[in-house]
Amino acid sequence: MPSAYDFLESLTVVLGVAAVTTIVFQRLRQPVVLGYIIAGVVIGPHFPVPLVADPNIVHTLSELGVILLMFALGLEFSISKLIRLAPTAGLTSLLQCSLLFYLGYLSARLLGWSTMDGLFTGAAIASSSTTIIAKVFDEQKITGTLRDLVVGILIVEDLIAISLMALLTAIATGAGLSGQALAITIGKLGVFLITLVGLGLLLVPRFIRSVVRLGRAETTVIASIALCFGVALLAHAFGYSVALGAFVAGSLIEASGEGEEIERLVQPVRDVFAAVFFVSVGLMLDPALIKEHYLAIIVITLVVLFGKFVGVSIGSFLTGSGVRTSVRAAMSLSQIGEFAFIVASLGMTLKATGDFLYPVAAAASAITTLTTPWLVRASDPFARYIDRKLPKSLQTFATLYGAWLETMRTSHPKSDRAAGIRSLIRRLLFDVALVSGHVIFVATTMDAIVGYVEGKLGINGMIVKILVVAGAIAVGLPFFFGIIRVTRRLGVTLAEAALPLSPEGKVDLGAAPRRALVLALQIAVALVVGVPLLALTQPFVGSAMGAVVLALVLGILAVAFWRGAANLHGHVRAGAETIIEVLRKQGGKKAEVADGHHALSRAIEFLPGLGAPVPVIAPERSPATGKSLSELNLRGRTGATVLAISRAGRGIIPTAQERILAGDVLALAGTTEAVDAARQLIEGTASIDDAEPVSKE
């Protein structure tokens, strides 16, 4: 048994080397987490220096780091925050985590790893690094809408990662991938969490408030950490990870309303043991294993960079963040961090994975951590480049889509429509649950059914398997088509909330934009439902059939959407002619432009779907004056677009080469934030470099 001197010696070596590497990495403007990992490599058994710490002692101390890291995450979590983030960051996180879990599992299986290795690999790369992103954003002074979106995604990602850890712990400790056993495992986990949270909400907030009222910081810290360790130990006693218990403890304390103050008090203790945890990561890195599995490291790194870019950019755009913000968020989140180490360590502790997973995850995390600052810096020009290269019809759609979603969120739908939307969502979730349960049941009982029929009736096993698959498809098809029907109806209902139908008997002038919006929403629902369903069933099915079906559905919707976007572009050009006529009659004086705002609002009633165009005058000393729309890249910088220009009594439908002149009246369209940012740029109250939508929360 290690003596107190052994603990002191190991802790001194760990913190001493970590302090040196931290200073060096701060000087180099690199994330300090990498410094901690390098410190672990230096004091590890594979590095030829006399500074060697006892791995067992460091590992024991690192467990405290995991507990305190999860506890701090819990202190930042609340149900109200989750509900607020659900329509945007929540759906984006669900799509991104599901895609990364699927790609991680698939990559591991293609590399020849076991099913459990694949599950832990998918869970390890599913979430991004809160620590690294916070550091990079602070250094590069990134604020506003982008920071709010990224932080929201990170919060939901952390929650998903913790849920995956709890589920994998149960699977690895005996449940396996049996459908019945997995259902029982999920049920037990649900009962445990409901009971723990229910009792905790009755007791913990009152206890914490009474402790805080004593007015002694040390008492508050001791009571909070004691509660954290106690709940973590309780979770461990029931067969779940200590990380889950620590997170629940933090969220229960947050419910007291004192979470922010306790987080401030606990932070120094958390930072010390978190440093020990990251040092322990480096301590376990074996260069020989990294060299042996270099191909796996390259594959996992590329999967992370590609998967996170695709998942976050598409998810963010479909939830209304705009092209520029979505691309920048995707490039900011293209790394794996703390949970990669925690999940890989959990797999090793439970003896569910091979020894190679930990160094592979750590190496991929180190590489993506190093690339993060460069990707964040390059994200803005790359986002503008993508926006410029989009086809014209998609540029038009991208601008108006955000305005439509803004209208949908700010409008107050009729009670029957709101009830209808909730009913459709419930039906969709029910059908998805039935399909996933059906697929898992058939996949897990296939061998038993084939063996029984083959033994009893003497029929060839392959024939039995074909018959079972055919029967399973026949039974599952009604539910599958039910998902498609509900998805279509949900898209139509949501679109009608943003672009209401014309009164009966009148020509529906909003048909073109509404059709484009319906198809975009159907694609969004198909992705948010299909990708998690694919990730859930892939470990059981073992074939690419699910991916083929999802790709086919998305392909059909994409072709229809492309046609809808082309029709929308024609609709917008017709609307621009109307806007030009209104601006031409109003002239270019400020008072007349103000009146023109109201005139435009009346005019677009005849051509709905153009948002709420806002007239803005370009003054003589505007930074936009003399620049072409291509050079200004207004849409790429702000998300707003110029629908029409009124100049000296004549109207212009702008092209990319059209230059803005002093006195021009520009009709801007987009979300409220995008139009405000574009107006500030044109009027000269914001520089071109600073032009960006700013969150109003």
Phi, psi and omega per residue, in radians:
M1 nan 2.272 -3.118
P2 -1.082 2.460 3.105
S3 -1.490 2.990 3.103
A4 -1.067 -0.611 3.118
Y5 -1.121 -0.674 3.122
D6 -1.100 -0.733 3.099
F7 -1.091 -0.784 -3.118
L8 -1.103 -0.733 -3.126
E9 -1.115 -0.805 -3.122
S10 -1.136 -0.746 -3.129
L11 -1.146 -0.649 3.115
T12 -1.130 -0.790 3.125
V13 -1.087 -0.802 -3.102
V14 -1.065 -0.923 -3.067
L15 -1.249 -0.579 3.134
G16 -1.138 -0.876 3.127
V17 -1.170 -0.666 3.117
A18 -1.080 -0.667 3.121
A19 -1.085 -0.752 -3.139
V20 -1.135 -0.855 -3.113
T21 -1.148 -0.586 3.108
T22 -1.113 -0.772 3.121
I23 -1.079 -0.772 -3.141
V24 -1.081 -0.792 -3.096
F25 -1.221 -0.547 3.050
Q26 -1.165 -0.675 3.087
R27 -1.103 -0.630 -3.131
L28 -1.472 0.000 -3.115
R29 1.006 0.767 3.076
Q30 -2.021 2.686 3.140
P31 -0.989 2.349 -3.094
V32 -1.183 -0.360 3.107
V33 -1.018 -0.695 3.090
L34 -1.106 -0.632 3.084
G35 -1.071 -0.726 3.103
Y36 -1.092 -0.741 -3.128
I37 -1.124 -0.744 3.088
I38 -1.069 -0.684 3.093
A39 -1.036 -0.707 3.108
G40 -1.121 -0.677 3.103
V41 -1.108 -0.717 -3.095
V42 -1.105 -0.742 -3.083
I43 -1.606 0.074 -3.132
G44 -1.398 3.004 -3.081
P45 -1.294 -0.154 -3.070
H46 -1.754 0.054 -3.107
F47 -1.980 2.252 -3.012
P48 -1.361 1.152 3.028
V49 -2.320 2.718 -3.095
P50 -1.290 -0.181 -3.130
L51 -1.437 1.729 -3.127
V52 -2.221 2.211 3.093
A53 -1.738 2.642 3.126
D54 -1.191 2.001 -3.084
P55 -1.027 -0.626 -3.116
N56 -1.150 -0.731 3.127
I57 -1.168 -0.788 3.141
V58 -1.086 -0.702 3.121
H59 -1.106 -0.717 3.112
T60 -1.071 -0.800 3.120
L61 -1.153 -0.588 -3.122
S62 -1.166 -0.499 3.077
E63 -1.046 -0.635 3.066
L64 -1.124 -0.634 3.103
G65 -1.098 -0.753 3.098
V66 -1.060 -0.795 -3.111
I67 -1.066 -0.791 -3.103
L68 -1.255 -0.561 3.048
L69 -1.104 -0.805 3.132
M70 -1.188 -0.602 3.091
F71 -1.098 -0.747 3.118
A72 -1.130 -0.657 3.077
L73 -1.109 -0.707 3.107
G74 -1.100 -0.612 3.121
L75 -1.139 -0.370 3.132
E76 -1.655 -0.056 -3.035
F77 -1.755 2.492 3.022
S78 -2.660 2.634 -3.137
I79 -1.091 -0.710 -3.129
S80 -1.089 -0.677 3.101
K81 -1.157 -0.684 3.136
L82 -1.127 -0.725 3.121
I83 -1.115 -0.693 -3.138
R84 -1.171 -0.608 -3.096
L85 -1.485 -0.279 -2.992
A86 -0.961 -0.789 -3.071
P87 -1.209 -0.347 -3.076
T88 -2.058 -1.412 -3.105
A89 -1.100 -0.567 -3.127
G90 -1.127 -0.838 3.135
L91 -1.179 -0.671 3.095
T92 -1.088 -0.771 3.132
S93 -1.118 -0.725 3.128
L94 -1.066 -0.785 3.129
L95 -1.126 -0.834 -3.077
Q96 -1.152 -0.803 -3.124
C97 -1.139 -0.688 3.120
S98 -1.129 -0.769 3.133
L99 -1.089 -0.789 -3.131
L100 -1.178 -0.663 3.097
F101 -1.089 -0.780 3.130
Y102 -1.099 -0.851 -3.122
L103 -1.149 -0.660 3.108
G104 -1.131 -0.786 3.114
Y105 -1.100 -0.794 -3.116
L106 -1.095 -0.736 -3.141
S107 -1.103 -0.749 3.135
A108 -1.087 -0.726 3.134
R109 -1.171 -0.673 3.109
L110 -1.171 -0.465 3.091
L111 -1.408 -0.040 3.114
G112 1.575 0.217 -3.140
W113 -1.418 2.902 -3.111
S114 -1.330 2.970 3.116
T115 -1.059 -0.756 3.136
M116 -1.147 -0.688 3.057
D117 -1.018 -0.727 -3.141
G118 -1.126 -0.745 3.132
L119 -1.093 -0.790 -3.140
F120 -1.214 -0.577 3.083
T121 -1.126 -0.810 3.106
G122 -1.038 -0.752 3.126
A123 -1.174 -0.609 -3.087
A124 -1.166 -0.647 -3.054
I125 -1.699 0.056 -3.036
A126 -1.223 -0.585 -3.034
S127 -1.957 2.749 3.137
S128 -1.688 -3.140 -3.025
S129 -1.735 1.954 3.090
T130 -1.106 -0.746 -3.094
T131 -1.082 -0.840 -3.068
I132 -1.175 -0.778 -3.114
I133 -1.137 -0.726 3.115
A134 -1.047 -0.725 3.140
K135 -1.139 -0.814 -3.111
V136 -1.141 -0.736 -3.140
F137 -1.130 -0.664 3.101
D138 -1.148 -0.753 -3.118
E139 -1.153 -0.660 -3.103
Q140 -1.660 0.084 3.050
K141 0.957 0.867 3.115
I142 -1.622 2.144 -3.116
T143 -2.329 -2.931 3.006
G144 1.370 -2.657 -3.040
T145 -1.029 -0.730 -3.113
L146 -1.050 -0.840 -3.118
R147 -1.112 -0.739 3.140
D148 -1.059 -0.751 -3.135
L149 -1.139 -0.820 -3.097
V150 -1.114 -0.761 3.129
V151 -1.102 -0.717 3.104
G152 -1.076 -0.765 3.109
I153 -1.080 -0.735 -3.128
L154 -1.090 -0.692 -3.137
I155 -1.067 -0.827 -3.123
V156 -1.222 -0.664 3.077
E157 -1.013 -0.749 3.132
D158 -1.072 -0.712 3.129
L159 -1.129 -0.738 3.110
I160 -1.117 -0.734 -3.134
A161 -1.095 -0.718 3.125
I162 -1.139 -0.689 3.095
S163 -1.115 -0.725 3.107
L164 -1.096 -0.705 3.129
M165 -1.082 -0.747 3.132
A166 -1.109 -0.740 -3.124
L167 -1.192 -0.743 -3.141
L168 -1.159 -0.616 3.085
T169 -1.046 -0.782 -3.134
A170 -1.159 -0.704 3.140
I171 -1.138 -0.766 -3.066
A172 -1.245 -0.383 -3.086
T173 -1.679 0.258 3.013
G174 2.508 -0.450 -3.068
A175 -1.227 -0.629 -3.097
G176 1.126 -2.808 -3.117
L177 -1.820 0.413 3.012
S178 -1.223 2.342 -3.093
G179 -1.026 -0.821 -3.122
Q180 -1.134 -0.797 -3.129
A181 -1.126 -0.642 3.140
L182 -1.173 -0.699 3.108
A183 -1.096 -0.730 3.105
I184 -1.123 -0.694 3.132
T185 -1.083 -0.807 3.135
I186 -1.117 -0.690 3.107
G187 -1.083 -0.774 3.124
K188 -1.112 -0.721 3.114
L189 -1.083 -0.739 3.118
G190 -1.079 -0.782 3.131
V191 -1.094 -0.746 3.133
F192 -1.050 -0.831 -3.102
L193 -1.184 -0.741 3.138
I194 -1.086 -0.767 3.135
T195 -1.143 -0.813 -3.111
L196 -1.097 -0.823 -3.118
V197 -1.202 -0.708 -3.136
G198 -1.060 -0.888 3.118
L199 -1.169 -0.661 -3.132
G200 -1.090 -0.697 -3.140
L201 -1.169 -0.448 3.099
L202 -1.331 -0.540 -2.991
L203 -1.913 -0.807 -2.957
V204 -1.129 -0.889 -3.106
P205 -0.991 -0.715 3.129
R206 -1.140 -0.738 3.141
F207 -1.092 -0.792 -3.108
I208 -1.141 -0.728 3.128
R209 -1.099 -0.650 3.118
S210 -1.189 -0.614 3.098
V211 -1.196 -0.772 -3.120
V212 -1.097 -0.613 -3.140
R213 -1.120 -0.316 3.095
L214 -1.179 -0.408 3.044
G215 1.364 0.334 3.132
R216 -2.048 2.044 -3.049
A217 -1.074 -0.734 -3.078
E218 -1.144 -0.613 3.095
T219 -1.132 -0.722 3.125
T220 -1.103 -0.768 -3.141
V221 -1.103 -0.840 -3.089
I222 -1.107 -0.781 -3.131
A223 -1.118 -0.709 -3.114
S224 -1.171 -0.809 -3.130
I225 -1.195 -0.641 3.082
A226 -1.068 -0.731 3.104
L227 -1.126 -0.711 3.113
C228 -1.039 -0.884 -3.128
F229 -1.142 -0.638 -3.127
G230 -1.126 -0.796 3.139
V231 -1.211 -0.639 3.085
A232 -1.079 -0.735 3.114
L233 -1.147 -0.652 3.106
L234 -1.103 -0.765 3.107
A235 -1.079 -0.727 3.124
H236 -1.106 -0.654 -3.133
A237 -1.143 -0.502 3.126
F238 -1.600 0.114 3.059
G239 1.613 0.227 3.123
Y240 -1.923 2.945 -3.069
S241 -1.278 2.638 3.093
V242 -1.141 -0.464 3.125
A243 -1.087 -0.710 3.114
L244 -1.091 -0.798 3.130
G245 -1.088 -0.720 3.135
A246 -1.129 -0.700 3.117
F247 -1.109 -0.786 3.122
V248 -1.073 -0.717 3.116
A249 -1.047 -0.777 3.118
G250 -1.097 -0.731 -3.136
S251 -1.182 -0.590 3.082
L252 -1.162 -0.706 3.100
I253 -1.173 -0.645 3.114
E254 -1.056 -0.571 -3.141
A255 -1.133 -0.289 3.115
S256 -1.340 -0.238 -3.089
G257 1.529 0.003 -3.119
E258 -1.896 0.235 -3.055
G259 -1.052 -0.713 -3.094
E260 -1.131 -0.741 -3.137
E261 -1.186 -0.727 -3.137
I262 -1.189 -0.652 3.087
E263 -1.056 -0.695 3.116
R264 -1.129 -0.689 -3.113
L265 -1.265 -0.645 -3.067
V266 -1.411 -0.345 -3.001
Q267 -0.922 -0.798 -3.140
P268 -1.046 -0.718 3.124
V269 -1.151 -0.761 3.122
R270 -1.049 -0.745 -3.097
D271 -1.094 -0.683 -3.133
V272 -1.108 -0.888 -3.071
F273 -1.338 -0.452 3.019
A274 -1.136 -0.686 3.077
A275 -1.067 -0.734 3.109
V276 -1.087 -0.687 3.130
F277 -1.076 -0.839 -3.118
F278 -1.186 -0.557 3.039
V279 -1.128 -0.665 3.125
S280 -1.127 -0.506 3.070
V281 -1.087 -0.848 3.116
G282 -1.140 -0.566 -3.125
L283 -1.092 -0.528 -3.070
M284 -1.644 0.027 3.126
L285 -1.377 2.151 3.124
D286 -1.885 1.932 -3.134
P287 -0.947 -0.563 3.138
A288 -1.131 -0.729 3.108
L289 -1.174 -0.676 3.110
I290 -1.089 -0.743 3.118
K291 -1.138 -0.680 -3.115
E292 -1.177 -0.615 -3.055
H293 -1.939 0.604 -3.111
Y294 -1.093 -0.597 3.125
L295 -1.118 -0.749 3.116
A296 -1.098 -0.692 3.124
I297 -1.088 -0.758 3.122
I298 -1.106 -0.788 -3.122
V299 -1.084 -0.850 -3.112
I300 -1.111 -0.695 3.122
T301 -1.088 -0.795 3.136
L302 -1.152 -0.658 3.096
V303 -1.077 -0.746 3.129
V304 -1.102 -0.872 -3.096
L305 -1.091 -0.792 -3.114
F306 -1.260 -0.864 -3.058
G307 -1.092 -0.763 -3.131
K308 -1.196 -0.642 3.101
F309 -1.096 -0.828 -3.123
V310 -1.152 -0.861 -3.077
G311 -1.099 -0.828 -3.078
V312 -1.280 -0.734 -3.094
S313 -1.151 -0.799 3.131
I314 -1.181 -0.788 3.141
G315 -1.086 -0.767 -3.138
S316 -1.141 -0.727 3.139
F317 -1.140 -0.790 -3.096
L318 -1.170 -0.365 3.061
T319 -1.652 0.132 2.939
G320 1.763 0.351 -3.072
S321 -1.548 -0.164 -3.127
G322 1.493 2.797 -3.055
V323 -1.122 -0.871 -3.042
R324 -1.098 -0.866 -3.116
T325 -1.134 -0.669 -3.115
S326 -1.137 -0.797 3.140
V327 -1.142 -0.739 3.139
R328 -1.130 -0.689 3.098
A329 -1.125 -0.713 -3.131
A330 -1.104 -0.745 -3.130
M331 -1.277 -0.470 3.087
S332 -1.247 -0.548 -3.050
L333 -1.680 0.195 -3.069
S334 -1.465 1.078 3.057
Q335 -2.755 2.882 3.000
I336 -2.061 2.640 -3.030
G337 -2.437 -2.172 -2.947
E338 -0.957 -0.750 -3.053
F339 -1.212 -0.430 3.075
A340 -1.054 -0.768 3.128
F341 -1.199 -0.744 -3.077
I342 -1.160 -0.777 -3.139
V343 -1.160 -0.775 3.130
A344 -1.106 -0.704 3.104
S345 -1.132 -0.670 3.110
L346 -1.092 -0.750 3.120
G347 -1.063 -0.712 3.115
M348 -1.186 -0.742 -3.128
T349 -1.072 -0.711 -3.133
L350 -1.427 -0.025 -3.090
K351 0.978 0.640 3.138
A352 -1.710 -0.285 -3.091
T353 -2.232 2.907 3.072
G354 -1.341 2.851 -3.124
D355 -1.147 -0.321 -3.049
F356 -1.330 -0.393 -3.033
L357 -1.114 -0.673 -3.090
Y358 -1.102 -0.944 3.128
P359 -1.130 -0.559 3.097
V360 -1.139 -0.815 3.125
A361 -1.110 -0.731 -3.127
A362 -1.141 -0.729 -3.137
A363 -1.157 -0.756 3.113
A364 -1.116 -0.667 3.095
S365 -1.122 -0.738 3.138
A366 -1.099 -0.728 -3.135
I367 -1.141 -0.834 -3.115
T368 -1.214 -0.476 3.051
T369 -1.165 -0.745 3.121
L370 -1.124 -0.601 -3.111
T371 -1.395 -0.303 -3.042
T372 -1.023 -0.886 -3.141
P373 -1.024 -0.653 3.125
W374 -1.198 -0.713 3.126
L375 -1.147 -0.692 3.119
V376 -1.103 -0.746 3.121
R377 -1.119 -0.663 -3.086
A378 -1.456 -0.150 -3.007
S379 -1.147 -0.676 -3.093
D380 -1.174 -0.937 3.101
P381 -1.080 -0.597 3.129
F382 -1.183 -0.681 3.099
A383 -1.100 -0.715 3.108
R384 -1.140 -0.672 3.126
Y385 -1.089 -0.795 3.131
I386 -1.073 -0.748 -3.138
D387 -1.073 -0.720 -3.138
R388 -1.159 -0.574 -3.053
K389 -1.524 -0.114 3.099
L390 -1.159 2.525 3.023
P391 -1.005 2.652 -3.052
K392 -0.983 -0.718 -3.122
S393 -1.111 -0.662 3.116
L394 -1.264 -0.578 3.056
Q395 -1.067 -0.758 3.123
T396 -1.101 -0.814 -3.139
F397 -1.082 -0.777 -3.093
A398 -1.021 -0.659 -3.136
T399 -1.196 -0.803 -3.042
L400 -1.386 -0.450 -3.093
Y401 -1.041 -0.792 3.115
G402 -1.074 -0.680 3.120
A403 -1.151 -0.666 3.108
W404 -1.118 -0.787 3.123
L405 -1.126 -0.628 3.090
E406 -1.089 -0.749 3.089
T407 -1.090 -0.722 -3.141
M408 -1.075 -0.723 -3.087
R409 -1.292 -0.629 -3.065
T410 -1.512 -0.304 3.131
S411 -1.319 2.761 3.118
H412 -1.950 1.634 -3.079
P413 -1.105 2.696 3.100
K414 -1.057 2.678 -3.057
S415 -1.046 -0.640 -3.134
D416 -1.211 -0.629 3.102
R417 -1.197 -0.747 3.112
A418 -1.077 -0.718 3.104
A419 -1.136 -0.654 3.107
G420 -1.126 -0.699 3.119
I421 -1.122 -0.785 3.115
R422 -1.091 -0.687 3.122
S423 -1.129 -0.716 3.123
L424 -1.129 -0.698 3.122
I425 -1.129 -0.724 3.100
R426 -1.100 -0.747 3.113
R427 -1.115 -0.693 3.133
L428 -1.102 -0.820 3.133
L429 -1.105 -0.655 3.127
F430 -1.132 -0.794 3.125
D431 -1.119 -0.696 3.112
V432 -1.102 -0.741 3.118
A433 -1.095 -0.705 3.128
L434 -1.147 -0.773 -3.129
V435 -1.115 -0.817 -3.125
S436 -1.115 -0.753 3.106
G437 -1.096 -0.694 3.121
H438 -1.117 -0.799 -3.133
V439 -1.099 -0.804 -3.116
I440 -1.126 -0.713 -3.134
F441 -1.099 -0.822 -3.124
V442 -1.116 -0.753 -3.090
A443 -1.138 -0.663 -3.070
T444 -1.460 -0.318 3.135
T445 -1.862 0.018 -3.072
M446 -0.990 -0.908 -3.085
D447 -1.074 -0.705 -3.135
A448 -1.147 -0.732 3.141
I449 -1.139 -0.810 -3.132
V450 -1.074 -0.789 -3.139
G451 -1.093 -0.704 -3.124
Y452 -1.162 -0.846 -3.106
V453 -1.158 -0.708 -3.136
E454 -1.116 -0.674 -3.131
G455 -1.300 -0.658 -3.082
K456 -1.408 -0.738 -3.023
L457 -1.848 -0.215 3.124
G458 1.283 0.313 3.134
I459 -1.419 2.520 3.131
N460 -0.971 2.380 -3.068
G461 -1.060 -0.658 -3.139
M462 -1.127 -0.704 3.111
I463 -1.114 -0.757 3.122
V464 -1.059 -0.745 -3.129
K465 -1.087 -0.736 3.116
I466 -1.101 -0.734 3.141
L467 -1.144 -0.706 3.131
V468 -1.127 -0.765 3.121
V469 -1.094 -0.759 3.127
A470 -1.076 -0.757 3.110
G471 -1.131 -0.700 3.127
A472 -1.109 -0.706 3.113
I473 -1.126 -0.738 3.140
A474 -1.082 -0.693 3.133
V475 -1.251 -0.649 -3.062
G476 -1.434 -0.357 -3.078
L477 -1.006 -0.759 3.126
P478 -1.004 -0.680 3.122
F479 -1.217 -0.663 3.123
F480 -1.104 -0.815 3.113
F481 -1.194 -0.471 3.042
G482 -1.105 -0.710 3.081
I483 -1.063 -0.748 -3.135
I484 -1.124 -0.766 -3.135
R485 -1.112 -0.791 -3.116
V486 -1.164 -0.680 3.100
T487 -1.040 -0.790 3.134
R488 -1.098 -0.801 -3.109
R489 -1.153 -0.662 3.129
L490 -1.121 -0.736 3.102
G491 -1.062 -0.751 3.133
V492 -1.125 -0.779 -3.101
T493 -1.124 -0.771 3.117
L494 -1.137 -0.716 -3.137
A495 -1.118 -0.662 3.138
E496 -1.197 -0.393 3.051
A497 -1.216 -0.573 3.122
A498 -1.529 -0.653 -3.105
L499 -2.251 1.487 -3.060
P500 -1.049 2.652 3.091
L501 -1.187 2.634 3.066
S502 -1.215 2.666 3.100
P503 -0.997 2.618 -3.095
E504 -1.040 2.353 -3.134
G505 1.698 -0.213 3.129
K506 -1.850 2.706 3.114
V507 -1.162 2.323 -3.138
D508 -1.447 1.593 -3.097
L509 -1.327 -0.203 3.129
G510 -1.704 0.269 -3.069
A511 -1.110 -0.751 -3.075
A512 -1.122 -0.913 3.118
P513 -1.140 -0.602 -3.121
R514 -1.168 -0.668 3.120
R515 -1.120 -0.734 3.107
A516 -1.093 -0.713 3.134
L517 -1.178 -0.726 3.116
V518 -1.013 -0.821 -3.117
L519 -1.147 -0.697 3.103
A520 -1.100 -0.732 3.133
L521 -1.189 -0.626 3.089
Q522 -1.154 -0.682 3.059
I523 -1.090 -0.737 3.137
A524 -1.074 -0.818 -3.136
V525 -1.129 -0.728 3.129
A526 -1.053 -0.700 3.126
L527 -1.218 -0.807 -3.078
V528 -1.162 -0.505 3.103
V529 -1.572 -0.789 -3.004
G530 -1.224 -0.749 -3.084
V531 -1.180 -0.815 3.047
P532 -1.060 -0.661 3.102
L533 -1.105 -0.710 3.102
L534 -1.115 -0.783 3.141
A535 -1.114 -0.627 -3.109
L536 -1.246 -0.688 -3.028
T537 -1.607 -0.340 -3.057
Q538 -0.983 -0.768 -3.138
P539 -1.071 -0.410 -3.133
F540 -1.575 -0.670 -3.052
V541 -1.333 -0.876 3.112
G542 1.363 0.102 3.097
S543 -2.180 3.007 -3.105
A544 -1.629 0.203 -3.064
M545 -1.058 -0.723 -3.141
G546 -1.080 -0.750 3.132
A547 -1.127 -0.658 3.125
V548 -1.124 -0.774 -3.141
V549 -1.100 -0.797 3.139
L550 -1.102 -0.740 3.126
A551 -1.099 -0.663 3.127
L552 -1.133 -0.797 3.127
V553 -1.080 -0.807 -3.141
L554 -1.141 -0.626 3.121
G555 -1.106 -0.763 3.113
I556 -1.085 -0.791 3.120
L557 -1.124 -0.648 -3.117
A558 -1.152 -0.709 3.109
V559 -1.103 -0.779 3.118
A560 -1.125 -0.676 3.136
F561 -1.128 -0.707 3.141
W562 -1.021 -0.738 3.099
R563 -1.159 -0.704 3.116
G564 -1.119 -0.668 3.113
A565 -1.141 -0.643 3.097
A566 -1.132 -0.730 3.089
N567 -1.131 -0.650 3.111
L568 -1.094 -0.682 -3.139
H569 -1.064 -0.718 3.070
G570 -1.135 -0.664 3.100
H571 -1.078 -0.729 -3.121
V572 -1.183 -0.676 3.107
R573 -1.096 -0.689 3.070
A574 -1.128 -0.688 3.097
G575 -1.152 -0.605 3.122
A576 -1.100 -0.629 3.094
E577 -1.084 -0.730 3.108
T578 -1.133 -0.747 3.137
I579 -1.096 -0.723 3.121
I580 -1.024 -0.760 -3.117
E581 -1.116 -0.704 3.117
V582 -1.134 -0.810 -3.131
L583 -1.126 -0.664 -3.130
R584 -1.092 -0.671 -3.140
K585 -1.275 -0.528 -3.080
Q586 -1.398 -0.428 -3.123
G587 1.438 -2.829 -3.024
G588 -2.133 0.181 3.121
K589 -1.412 2.691 -3.048
K590 -1.075 -0.743 -3.141
A591 -1.109 -0.696 -3.141
E592 -1.211 -0.589 3.088
V593 -1.151 -0.682 3.079
A594 -1.049 -0.750 3.064
D595 -1.138 -0.603 3.129
G596 -1.081 -0.531 3.087
H597 -0.996 -0.818 -3.135
H598 -1.220 -0.649 3.124
A599 -1.122 -0.685 3.100
L600 -1.118 -0.702 3.128
S601 -1.045 -0.675 3.111
R602 -1.262 -0.652 -3.078
A603 -1.171 -0.680 -3.058
I604 -1.299 -0.120 3.015
E605 -1.089 -0.469 3.122
F606 -1.440 -0.345 3.087
L607 -2.353 1.300 -3.090
P608 -1.157 2.845 3.111
G609 1.741 -0.008 3.132
L610 -1.666 0.261 -3.107
G611 1.260 -2.432 3.095
A612 -2.262 1.444 -3.092
P613 -0.975 2.394 -3.104
V614 -2.073 2.170 3.096
P615 -1.407 2.331 3.136
V616 -2.348 2.348 3.108
I617 -1.579 2.366 3.057
A618 -1.539 1.935 -3.140
P619 -1.287 2.972 -3.061
E620 -1.098 -0.702 -3.058
R621 -1.713 0.436 3.117
S622 -1.250 2.457 3.061
P623 -1.115 -0.259 3.128
A624 -1.515 -0.336 -3.068
T625 -1.130 2.307 3.130
G626 1.540 -0.159 3.134
K627 -1.675 2.558 3.030
S628 -1.353 2.803 3.121
L629 -1.085 -0.546 3.081
S630 -1.157 -0.756 3.130
E631 -1.194 -0.678 -3.118
L632 -1.239 -0.642 -3.138
N633 0.871 0.919 -3.052
L634 -1.059 -0.756 -3.122
R635 -1.150 -0.728 -3.141
G636 -1.148 -0.563 -3.104
R637 -1.468 -0.631 -3.000
T638 -2.106 -0.403 -3.059
G639 1.644 -0.124 3.105
A640 -1.652 2.768 3.135
T641 -2.323 2.741 3.110
V642 -1.657 1.985 3.136
L643 -1.401 -0.651 -3.071
A644 -2.763 2.779 3.113
I645 -2.279 2.337 3.011
S646 -1.889 2.175 -3.073
R647 -2.387 2.009 3.060
A648 0.893 0.801 3.049
G649 1.458 0.009 3.103
R650 -2.166 2.692 -3.092
G651 -1.814 2.634 -3.104
I652 -2.366 2.245 2.924
I653 -1.548 1.945 -2.913
P654 -1.242 2.578 2.954
T655 -2.003 3.068 -3.114
A656 -1.109 -0.472 -3.089
Q657 -1.548 -0.111 -3.099
E658 -1.170 2.238 3.128
R659 -1.636 2.499 3.108
I660 -1.508 2.245 3.130
L661 -1.954 2.734 3.111
A662 -1.045 2.344 -3.140
G663 1.617 -0.165 3.096
D664 -1.093 2.489 3.006
V665 -1.852 2.050 -3.073
L666 -1.839 2.313 3.042
A667 -1.628 1.916 -3.088
L668 -1.714 2.461 3.082
A669 -2.285 2.643 -3.135
G670 2.601 -2.967 3.068
T671 -1.200 2.875 -3.139
T672 -1.021 -0.777 -3.141
E673 -1.138 -0.725 -3.135
A674 -1.132 -0.756 3.137
V675 -1.147 -0.694 3.101
D676 -1.077 -0.750 3.129
A677 -1.135 -0.719 3.127
A678 -1.156 -0.684 3.126
R679 -1.101 -0.769 3.135
Q680 -1.071 -0.676 3.128
L681 -1.151 -0.809 -3.092
I682 -1.190 -0.687 -3.112
E683 -1.411 -0.105 3.057
G684 1.514 0.174 3.118
T685 -1.505 -0.099 3.051
A686 -2.468 2.501 3.118
S687 -1.302 2.816 -3.134
I688 -1.076 -0.679 -3.106
D689 -1.182 -0.491 -3.080
D690 -1.591 -0.124 -3.048
A691 -1.115 2.057 3.131
E692 -2.945 2.469 3.055
P693 -1.023 2.398 -3.120
V694 -2.004 2.270 -3.133
S695 -1.070 2.442 -3.131
K696 -1.781 0.150 3.129
E697 -1.280 nan nan
